[in-house]
Amino acid sequence: MTRALLLVVSVAVLTACQTTRTVTLVGMSDYHSHAVPFTSEGEAGRGGVARALAYIKEAKGRGDTLVLSGGDTLNKGVPTWSDEYQCVEWPWFNGWVDAMALGNHDLDYGAEAFERCRAAITYPVLSANLVKEDGTPYFQEEGRAWLVREVGGVRLGLFAVAGPDMEKLVKPEHLPAGTRWTDGREAARRIVTELRERERVDAVVLIGHQSREDDEALAREVPGIDVILGTHSHYRGELRLIPGTRTYYVSPYQYLAYLSEVRLHFKGGKLEQVTGGLVKLDASRPEDPEVAAKVAELQRRLKEKRPERFEVLGRLPRALPDEGVSTGEAPIGRWATEVLRHASGAHAFFATSSSFRGGLPAGEVTVEDFHAAIPYRNVVVLAEMTGAQLLEWLALVESRRGADGFSQFSGVRYTVKDGKPAEVELLKDPAHPEAGYTRLEPEATYRVGTMDFQAYKAQGYRELFAKASNPRRTELDIHTLLIEALKAGGAEPAPGR
């Protein structure tokens, strides 16, 4: 090799090693058919599919951008839009979304309905641990359960797995015929190895669909995932590094109130930095006019066809927002749990944060408003717990702070020391909360109420509830009790904590 040619080659190699590139990921998740802007965190005019698509199109216009959906685009029963139109919006994202993870609610209407929806879109659906009878993944692109996309000279590996709760959340009859769930961790381990060793990607991204706790556990068990776009937990979380890992995590709450935007910075093909966070989709952001017109017309037709869903149930003297529902005391959670505690005669009442998917407005509250905020049907379940058992229950509540598994509650109050409940007090007399609180006694017995989901299905809680004495499912329907409270003119303030 001549000296001149050697110089040219050396310069080319040096230039390649110094080349910097940035790839942007825009993530959406847990849309749940909220096409129309709504009130979120006490603020009107949030989200809406027209606003989200306007931002996505703007982001794509900047170049070197992938748009990824974490799934749960449908929600049977509420909002009414979902039952009436199902996946009408899916093809609106054609050409803009690059891949979608399968969410549990995407199968709410069964496998046939899902496949009709899938036939209308051009972007692939991923879920590596839903497999056929022979063990091969049901969702494949070119024979693979993952995607490789080259963006701006960078190779990205994308995949999705469903969390361990999928078997309980998706009815077996709603699954594609002959399919079953396998261990998502094992699927993730195999895929990351393939992406790193055979595909030689520059970064690996998990796009959904499992809880925050399961995402974090997976990051610790399966090294090699660079970014997890959080889904499923309806958790609002800015970009951060998961402790004990090299994996970044961000989660955009719910219903398009936020989008995730993550920038991957590469130098010489090596990922050197990850930046970004959440993009708030509030009323200050423009809507796509064509999509906004479609939404307005479809919503007009919906109100004409289903007027009963827009009837007024009652009035509230003040708004009951959902802000802080997974991190502390939310007004809607305080109101609902006190109504239910009083009706059931319990010392304390608990409801997982996942039971609340929005707030209630001041003034008129419609049927649709109510079901959007508290969508899931449950009945009251009661049991007797010793003070020691109740303390163990509260410790679990605290361990879930910041996630769907946190609880709203009434009738009990405590401080937190080193992440655990302390100085716990309960109502002296459940029938007369004005009598105040008394210190929890470990040997005493207390009547505890919760929803049947938390008592019998929610991981961790169901195991603790099984230890309680005289567990019983009542005939008290939670929707009925709360609607009656609304019709009676709203709620009395819950006893202070």
C-alpha positions as CSV (number, residue, x, y, z in Angstrom):
1,M,0.0,0.0,0.0
2,T,1.4,3.4,-1.0
3,R,1.9,6.0,1.6
4,A,-0.8,8.2,0.0
5,L,-3.3,5.4,-0.1
6,L,-2.5,4.5,3.5
7,L,-3.1,8.1,4.5
8,V,-6.5,8.1,2.7
9,V,-7.5,4.9,4.5
10,S,-6.3,6.2,7.9
11,V,-8.3,9.4,7.5
12,A,-11.4,7.4,6.4
13,V,-11.2,5.1,9.5
14,L,-10.6,8.1,11.8
15,T,-13.5,9.9,10.3
16,A,-15.8,6.9,10.8
17,C,-14.7,6.6,14.4
18,Q,-15.5,10.2,15.1
19,T,-18.8,10.4,13.2
20,T,-21.7,11.4,15.6
21,R,-25.3,10.6,14.9
22,T,-28.5,11.1,16.8
23,V,-31.6,8.9,16.4
24,T,-34.9,9.9,18.0
25,L,-37.6,7.6,19.4
26,V,-41.1,8.9,19.9
27,G,-43.2,6.6,22.0
28,M,-47.0,6.4,22.6
29,S,-48.8,3.9,24.8
30,D,-52.1,3.0,26.6
31,Y,-54.2,5.2,24.3
32,H,-57.4,3.2,25.2
33,S,-59.5,4.8,22.4
34,H,-59.2,8.3,23.9
35,A,-59.6,10.1,20.5
36,V,-61.1,13.2,22.0
37,P,-59.1,15.6,24.1
38,F,-60.0,15.2,27.8
39,T,-59.2,16.5,31.3
40,S,-56.0,15.0,32.8
41,E,-54.2,16.0,36.0
42,G,-56.8,18.7,36.5
43,E,-56.1,20.3,33.1
44,A,-58.7,20.4,30.2
45,G,-57.8,19.9,26.6
46,R,-55.1,17.3,27.0
47,G,-54.2,14.6,24.4
48,G,-56.5,13.7,21.6
49,V,-55.4,11.7,18.5
50,A,-55.3,14.8,16.3
51,R,-52.8,16.5,18.6
52,A,-50.7,13.4,18.9
53,L,-50.6,12.9,15.1
54,A,-49.6,16.5,14.6
55,Y,-46.7,16.1,16.9
56,I,-45.7,12.8,15.4
57,K,-45.7,14.2,11.9
58,E,-43.6,17.2,13.1
59,A,-41.1,14.8,14.7
60,K,-40.8,12.6,11.6
61,G,-40.2,15.8,9.6
62,R,-37.0,16.3,11.6
63,G,-35.6,13.1,10.2
64,D,-33.9,10.1,11.8
65,T,-36.9,9.4,13.9
66,L,-38.9,6.2,14.7
67,V,-42.4,6.3,16.2
68,L,-43.3,3.3,18.4
69,S,-46.6,2.3,20.0
70,G,-46.7,0.4,23.2
71,G,-50.2,-1.0,22.6
72,D,-53.5,-0.9,24.5
73,T,-55.1,1.1,21.8
74,L,-58.7,-0.2,22.6
75,N,-60.8,-0.5,25.7
76,K,-64.0,-2.4,25.7
77,G,-66.8,-0.7,27.5
78,V,-65.3,2.7,27.9
79,P,-65.0,5.1,26.3
80,T,-68.0,4.5,24.1
81,W,-65.8,5.4,21.1
82,S,-64.1,2.0,21.6
83,D,-67.2,0.0,21.4
84,E,-68.6,1.9,18.5
85,Y,-65.5,2.4,16.3
86,Q,-62.9,0.0,17.7
87,C,-59.8,0.5,15.7
88,V,-60.9,3.2,13.3
89,E,-57.8,5.2,14.1
90,W,-55.3,2.5,13.4
91,P,-54.9,3.3,9.7
92,W,-54.6,7.0,10.5
93,F,-51.1,6.1,11.8
94,N,-50.0,4.3,8.6
95,G,-46.8,5.8,7.3
96,W,-46.1,7.4,10.7
97,V,-45.9,4.6,13.2
98,D,-43.0,2.1,12.7
99,A,-44.0,-0.7,15.0
100,M,-46.6,-1.5,17.7
101,A,-46.5,-3.8,20.7
102,L,-49.5,-6.0,21.4
103,G,-51.3,-4.8,24.5
104,N,-53.8,-6.8,26.6
105,H,-56.7,-4.5,25.6
106,D,-55.9,-4.9,21.9
107,L,-57.6,-8.3,22.2
108,D,-60.7,-7.0,24.1
109,Y,-63.0,-7.8,21.1
110,G,-61.5,-11.2,20.3
111,A,-58.9,-12.5,17.8
112,E,-61.1,-12.1,14.7
113,A,-61.7,-8.4,15.4
114,F,-58.1,-7.9,16.2
115,E,-57.0,-9.5,12.9
116,R,-59.4,-7.2,11.0
117,C,-57.8,-4.2,12.7
118,R,-54.3,-5.6,11.9
119,A,-55.2,-6.0,8.2
120,A,-55.9,-2.2,8.0
121,I,-52.4,-1.2,9.1
122,T,-49.0,-1.2,7.4
123,Y,-46.9,-1.2,10.5
124,P,-46.0,-4.5,12.2
125,V,-47.3,-5.8,15.6
126,L,-44.8,-7.4,17.9
127,S,-45.1,-9.7,20.9
128,A,-42.4,-12.3,21.1
129,N,-43.9,-14.5,23.8
130,L,-47.3,-15.2,22.2
131,V,-46.5,-18.4,20.4
132,K,-48.3,-21.0,18.2
133,E,-48.7,-24.7,19.0
134,D,-45.2,-25.5,17.6
135,G,-43.6,-22.8,19.8
136,T,-42.9,-20.3,17.1
137,P,-43.9,-16.7,17.7
138,Y,-47.3,-15.7,16.4
139,F,-46.1,-12.3,15.3
140,Q,-43.2,-12.4,12.9
141,E,-41.6,-10.1,10.4
142,E,-39.6,-11.9,7.8
143,G,-39.4,-14.9,10.0
144,R,-38.2,-13.0,13.1
145,A,-40.0,-12.0,16.3
146,W,-38.1,-8.7,16.3
147,L,-37.3,-5.8,13.9
148,V,-34.1,-4.3,12.8
149,R,-34.3,-0.7,11.5
150,E,-31.5,1.3,10.0
151,V,-32.0,5.0,10.8
152,G,-29.4,7.6,10.0
153,G,-26.7,5.0,9.5
154,V,-27.5,3.4,12.9
155,R,-28.9,-0.2,13.3
156,L,-31.6,-0.4,15.9
157,G,-33.1,-3.7,17.2
158,L,-36.8,-3.5,18.4
159,F,-38.8,-6.1,20.2
160,A,-41.8,-6.5,22.5
161,V,-42.8,-9.0,25.2
162,A,-46.0,-9.3,27.1
163,G,-45.9,-9.3,30.9
164,P,-46.6,-12.2,33.2
165,D,-50.1,-10.9,34.0
166,M,-51.2,-11.3,30.4
167,E,-52.6,-14.7,31.1
168,K,-55.0,-13.3,33.7
169,L,-55.9,-10.1,31.7
170,V,-56.7,-11.6,28.3
171,K,-59.5,-14.1,28.1
172,P,-58.3,-17.4,26.6
173,E,-61.1,-17.3,24.1
174,H,-59.9,-13.9,22.8
175,L,-56.5,-15.3,21.8
176,P,-55.7,-16.4,18.3
177,A,-56.6,-20.1,17.9
178,G,-53.8,-22.4,19.0
179,T,-51.7,-19.7,20.7
180,R,-50.4,-19.4,24.3
181,W,-48.2,-17.2,26.4
182,T,-44.6,-18.2,27.3
183,D,-42.1,-16.6,29.6
184,G,-41.3,-13.1,28.4
185,R,-37.9,-13.1,30.2
186,E,-36.7,-16.2,28.3
187,A,-38.0,-14.7,25.0
188,A,-36.2,-11.4,25.8
189,R,-33.0,-13.2,26.6
190,R,-33.0,-15.0,23.3
191,I,-33.8,-12.0,21.3
192,V,-31.2,-9.7,22.8
193,T,-28.6,-12.3,22.2
194,E,-29.7,-12.5,18.5
195,L,-29.8,-8.8,18.1
196,R,-26.4,-8.3,19.7
197,E,-24.5,-11.2,18.3
198,R,-26.1,-12.0,14.9
199,E,-27.8,-8.8,13.8
200,R,-24.9,-6.7,15.2
201,V,-27.3,-3.8,16.1
202,D,-26.0,-0.6,17.7
203,A,-28.8,-0.4,20.2
204,V,-31.7,-2.5,21.5
205,V,-35.1,-1.0,22.4
206,L,-38.0,-2.8,24.2
207,I,-41.3,-1.2,23.2
208,G,-43.8,-3.0,25.5
209,H,-46.1,-4.4,27.0
210,Q,-45.6,-5.1,30.7
211,S,-45.7,-3.3,34.1
212,R,-43.0,-0.9,35.3
213,E,-41.9,-3.5,37.9
214,D,-41.6,-6.2,35.3
215,D,-39.7,-3.9,33.0
216,E,-37.2,-3.1,35.7
217,A,-36.8,-6.7,36.7
218,L,-36.3,-7.7,33.1
219,A,-33.6,-5.0,32.7
220,R,-31.7,-6.5,35.6
221,E,-32.1,-10.1,34.4
222,V,-31.3,-9.5,30.7
223,P,-28.4,-7.2,30.1
224,G,-28.1,-5.5,26.7
225,I,-31.4,-3.6,26.5
226,D,-30.5,0.1,26.1
227,V,-33.9,1.7,26.3
228,I,-37.3,0.5,27.5
229,L,-40.3,2.6,26.5
230,G,-42.6,2.1,29.4
231,T,-46.2,0.8,29.0
232,H,-49.1,-0.9,30.7
233,S,-48.7,0.7,34.2
234,H,-50.1,4.1,33.1
235,Y,-47.1,5.4,34.9
236,R,-45.8,9.0,34.3
237,G,-42.0,8.8,34.4
238,E,-39.3,11.0,33.0
239,L,-36.2,9.4,31.4
240,R,-34.0,7.7,34.0
241,L,-31.4,4.9,34.3
242,I,-32.8,1.8,36.0
243,P,-30.7,1.3,39.2
244,G,-28.2,-1.6,38.8
245,T,-28.4,-1.6,35.0
246,R,-27.4,0.3,31.9
247,T,-31.0,0.5,30.7
248,Y,-32.9,3.7,30.4
249,Y,-36.6,3.9,31.1
250,V,-39.3,6.4,30.2
251,S,-43.1,6.1,30.5
252,P,-45.7,8.5,29.0
253,Y,-48.6,8.0,31.5
254,Q,-51.9,7.3,29.5
255,Y,-54.4,8.4,26.9
256,L,-51.8,10.5,24.9
257,A,-51.6,13.1,27.7
258,Y,-47.9,12.7,27.0
259,L,-45.6,11.2,24.4
260,S,-42.1,9.9,25.2
261,E,-39.2,11.4,23.2
262,V,-35.8,9.8,23.6
263,R,-32.6,10.7,21.7
264,L,-29.9,8.1,21.2
265,H,-26.5,9.7,20.6
266,F,-23.9,7.6,18.8
267,K,-20.2,8.2,18.1
268,G,-18.4,5.9,15.7
269,G,-21.4,3.5,15.9
270,K,-21.3,3.3,19.7
271,L,-24.1,4.5,21.9
272,E,-22.6,7.2,24.1
273,Q,-25.5,9.1,25.6
274,V,-29.3,8.9,26.0
275,T,-31.3,12.0,26.5
276,G,-34.9,13.1,26.4
277,G,-38.1,12.8,28.4
278,L,-41.8,13.4,28.2
279,V,-43.6,15.7,25.8
280,K,-46.8,17.1,27.3
281,L,-49.7,17.2,24.8
282,D,-51.7,20.1,26.2
283,A,-54.0,22.7,24.5
284,S,-51.0,24.8,23.5
285,R,-50.0,22.2,20.9
286,P,-51.7,22.2,17.5
287,E,-53.9,19.5,16.2
288,D,-53.8,18.0,12.8
289,P,-56.7,19.7,11.1
290,E,-57.8,16.8,8.9
291,V,-57.7,14.3,11.8
292,A,-59.4,16.8,14.1
293,A,-62.3,17.1,11.6
294,K,-62.6,13.3,11.5
295,V,-62.7,13.0,15.2
296,A,-65.3,15.8,15.6
297,E,-67.6,14.2,13.0
298,L,-67.3,10.7,14.5
299,Q,-67.9,12.1,18.0
300,R,-71.0,14.0,16.8
301,R,-72.4,10.7,15.4
302,L,-71.6,8.9,18.6
303,K,-73.6,11.3,20.7
304,E,-76.6,11.0,18.4
305,K,-76.5,7.2,18.5
306,R,-75.7,6.8,22.2
307,P,-77.3,9.7,24.0
308,E,-77.6,7.8,27.2
309,R,-73.8,7.8,27.6
310,F,-73.8,11.6,27.7
311,E,-76.7,12.0,30.2
312,V,-75.8,13.9,33.4
313,L,-75.5,11.7,36.5
314,G,-75.0,14.4,39.0
315,R,-73.0,17.5,39.9
316,L,-69.9,18.0,41.9
317,P,-69.2,21.1,43.9
318,R,-65.5,20.9,43.0
319,A,-63.4,18.9,40.6
320,L,-61.9,15.5,41.8
321,P,-58.7,15.3,39.8
322,D,-56.6,12.1,39.5
323,E,-53.2,13.9,39.9
324,G,-51.0,11.9,42.2
325,V,-53.1,8.8,42.0
326,S,-50.1,6.4,41.9
327,T,-47.8,8.5,44.1
328,G,-50.0,9.8,46.9
329,E,-53.5,11.0,47.8
330,A,-55.6,11.9,44.8
331,P,-58.9,13.7,45.3
332,I,-60.8,11.1,43.3
333,G,-59.3,8.3,45.2
334,R,-60.0,9.9,48.6
335,W,-63.6,10.5,47.6
336,A,-64.3,7.1,46.2
337,T,-62.6,5.1,48.9
338,E,-64.5,7.1,51.6
339,V,-67.8,6.5,49.9
340,L,-67.1,2.8,49.7
341,R,-65.7,2.6,53.3
342,H,-68.8,4.2,54.7
343,A,-71.1,2.0,52.7
344,S,-69.3,-1.2,53.8
345,G,-68.8,-0.3,57.4
346,A,-65.1,-0.9,57.2
347,H,-62.4,0.6,59.4
348,A,-60.3,1.1,56.2
349,F,-60.9,0.7,52.5
350,F,-58.4,0.3,49.7
351,A,-58.5,0.5,45.9
352,T,-55.5,0.1,43.6
353,S,-54.5,3.2,41.7
354,S,-55.2,1.2,38.5
355,S,-58.9,1.5,39.4
356,F,-58.8,5.2,38.6
357,R,-58.1,6.3,35.0
358,G,-59.0,9.9,35.2
359,G,-60.6,12.6,37.3
360,L,-64.2,14.0,37.5
361,P,-65.0,17.6,36.6
362,A,-66.6,20.2,38.7
363,G,-70.3,20.7,37.9
364,E,-72.1,18.3,35.6
365,V,-70.8,14.7,35.5
366,T,-72.0,12.6,32.6
367,V,-72.1,8.8,32.4
368,E,-69.2,8.9,30.0
369,D,-67.2,11.2,32.4
370,F,-67.8,8.7,35.2
371,H,-66.9,5.6,33.3
372,A,-63.8,7.2,31.8
373,A,-62.6,8.0,35.4
374,I,-63.6,4.7,37.0
375,P,-63.9,2.2,34.2
376,Y,-63.7,-1.2,35.8
377,R,-66.6,-3.0,37.4
378,N,-65.9,-4.4,40.9
379,V,-67.8,-5.4,44.0
380,V,-66.8,-4.7,47.6
381,V,-64.9,-7.5,49.4
382,L,-64.5,-7.5,53.2
383,A,-62.3,-9.4,55.6
384,E,-61.0,-9.1,59.2
385,M,-57.3,-8.4,59.5
386,T,-55.2,-8.2,62.6
387,G,-53.2,-5.1,63.1
388,A,-50.1,-7.0,62.2
389,Q,-51.7,-8.2,58.9
390,L,-52.9,-4.7,58.1
391,L,-49.4,-3.3,58.7
392,E,-48.0,-5.9,56.2
393,W,-50.7,-4.8,53.7
394,L,-49.7,-1.1,54.2
395,A,-46.0,-2.1,53.6
396,L,-47.0,-3.6,50.3
397,V,-48.9,-0.4,49.4
398,E,-45.9,1.7,50.1
399,S,-43.6,-0.6,48.1
400,R,-45.9,0.1,45.1
401,R,-45.8,3.8,45.4
402,G,-45.3,5.3,41.9
403,A,-47.0,2.4,40.1
404,D,-50.4,1.1,39.3
405,G,-50.3,-1.3,42.3
406,F,-50.2,1.6,44.8
407,S,-53.4,2.1,46.7
408,Q,-55.8,4.9,47.3
409,F,-57.4,4.5,50.8
410,S,-59.6,5.9,53.5
411,G,-60.0,5.3,57.2
412,V,-56.3,4.9,57.9
413,R,-53.4,7.3,58.1
414,Y,-49.7,6.9,58.7
415,T,-46.3,8.5,58.2
416,V,-43.5,6.9,56.1
417,K,-40.1,6.2,57.5
418,D,-37.4,4.6,55.5
419,G,-40.0,3.6,52.9
420,K,-42.2,1.8,55.4
421,P,-45.5,2.8,57.2
422,A,-45.1,4.1,60.7
423,E,-47.3,5.7,63.4
424,V,-50.3,4.0,61.8
425,E,-53.8,5.1,63.0
426,L,-57.3,3.9,62.1
427,L,-60.8,5.2,62.7
428,K,-62.0,4.6,66.2
429,D,-65.6,4.0,65.0
430,P,-66.2,3.3,61.3
431,A,-69.8,4.5,61.6
432,H,-68.8,7.8,63.2
433,P,-65.6,9.0,61.5
434,E,-65.9,12.3,63.4
435,A,-64.8,10.4,66.5
436,G,-61.3,10.5,65.1
437,Y,-58.4,8.0,65.0
438,T,-56.7,5.7,67.3
439,R,-53.3,3.9,67.2
440,L,-53.2,0.6,65.4
441,E,-52.8,-2.4,67.8
442,P,-51.0,-5.4,66.3
443,E,-53.2,-7.9,68.1
444,A,-56.5,-6.1,67.5
445,T,-58.9,-7.0,64.7
446,Y,-60.1,-4.6,62.0
447,R,-62.6,-4.8,59.3
448,V,-60.9,-4.1,55.9
449,G,-62.6,-3.5,52.6
450,T,-61.3,-3.5,49.1
451,M,-62.3,-4.2,45.5
452,D,-62.6,-7.8,44.3
453,F,-59.8,-7.2,41.8
454,Q,-57.4,-6.2,44.6
455,A,-58.5,-9.0,46.9
456,Y,-58.3,-11.8,44.4
457,K,-56.3,-10.8,41.3
458,A,-53.7,-8.1,42.1
459,Q,-50.3,-9.7,42.6
460,G,-49.1,-9.4,46.2
461,Y,-52.4,-8.2,47.6
462,R,-54.2,-11.5,46.8
463,E,-51.7,-13.5,48.7
464,L,-52.0,-11.2,51.8
465,F,-55.8,-11.1,51.6
466,A,-55.9,-14.9,51.6
467,K,-54.4,-14.8,55.1
468,A,-57.2,-12.6,56.5
469,S,-60.2,-14.0,58.4
470,N,-63.7,-14.4,57.0
471,P,-63.0,-13.0,53.5
472,R,-66.3,-12.4,51.7
473,R,-67.5,-11.0,48.5
474,T,-70.5,-8.7,49.1
475,E,-73.3,-7.6,46.8
476,L,-72.2,-4.0,47.0
477,D,-71.5,-2.9,43.5
478,I,-68.8,-0.2,43.4
479,H,-70.2,1.7,40.3
480,T,-73.7,1.7,41.8
481,L,-72.5,3.1,45.2
482,L,-70.4,5.9,43.6
483,I,-73.1,6.9,41.1
484,E,-75.6,7.1,44.0
485,A,-73.2,9.4,45.8
486,L,-73.0,11.6,42.6
487,K,-76.8,11.7,42.3
488,A,-77.1,12.7,45.9
489,G,-75.1,15.8,45.2
490,G,-71.5,14.8,45.3
491,A,-69.4,13.6,48.2
492,E,-68.8,14.6,51.8
493,P,-65.0,15.1,52.4
494,A,-63.2,11.9,53.5
495,P,-62.0,11.9,57.0
496,G,-58.6,13.5,57.3
497,R,-55.5,11.4,57.4
